[in-house]
Amino acid sequence: MSAARFLVGGKVQGVWFRASARDQAQALGLRGHARNLADGRVEVLAVGDDAAIDELAAWLRIGPPLARVEELERFEADAGEAHVGFSID
């Protein structure tokens, strides 16, 4: 089991990014969370299978239709940070 933290920048708040990320993560069997940051970015924590995390990363580069992703950073994370399921904070 792996864990990754993503910071997504651009037009990513107010465009259903977190809810769409949750839907994608749940479809991939991942757990974690998505939350808005004060600086306008969205943080996504994903825990699960490496291939599923990579697939989520590819989706995060594009996001939902109203989003405009300009920046995506990926960091290793601690799998213990995620609770059951995938939440929007």
Residue pairs with C-beta under 8 A, 6 or more apart in sequence:
1 47
1 48
1 49
1 79
2 47
2 48
2 49
2 50
2 53
2 79
3 32
3 45
3 46
3 47
3 53
3 76
3 77
3 78
3 79
3 81
3 82
4 45
4 46
4 53
4 57
4 74
4 75
4 76
4 77
5 43
5 44
5 45
5 46
5 74
5 75
5 76
5 77
6 43
6 44
6 45
6 46
6 57
6 60
6 72
6 73
6 74
6 75
7 37
7 41
7 42
7 43
7 71
7 72
7 73
7 75
8 17
8 41
8 42
8 43
8 44
8 60
8 63
8 69
8 71
8 72
9 40
9 41
9 69
9 70
9 71
9 72
10 67
10 68
10 69
10 70
10 71
11 66
11 67
11 68
11 70
12 40
12 41
12 42
12 63
12 67
12 68
12 69
13 36
13 40
13 42
15 63
15 64
15 66
15 67
16 64
16 66
16 67
17 34
17 42
17 63
17 64
17 67
18 34
18 35
18 36
18 42
18 88
19 88
20 63
20 64
20 67
21 34
21 42
21 44
21 56
21 59
21 60
21 63
22 34
22 86
22 87
22 88
24 56
24 59
25 31
25 32
25 34
25 44
25 46
25 56
25 86
26 85
26 86
28 48
28 49
28 52
28 55
28 56
29 48
29 49
29 52
30 46
30 47
30 48
30 49
30 52
30 53
30 56
30 86
31 46
31 47
31 48
31 82
31 83
31 84
31 85
31 86
32 44
32 45
32 46
32 47
32 81
32 82
32 86
32 87
33 43
33 44
33 45
33 82
33 83
33 86
33 87
33 88
33 89
34 42
34 43
34 44
34 45
34 86
34 87
34 88
34 89
35 42
35 43
35 88
35 89
36 42
37 43
41 71
44 56
44 60
45 77
45 81
45 82
46 52
46 53
46 56
46 82
47 77
47 79
47 81
47 82
57 72
57 74
60 69
60 72
61 69
61 72
62 69
63 69
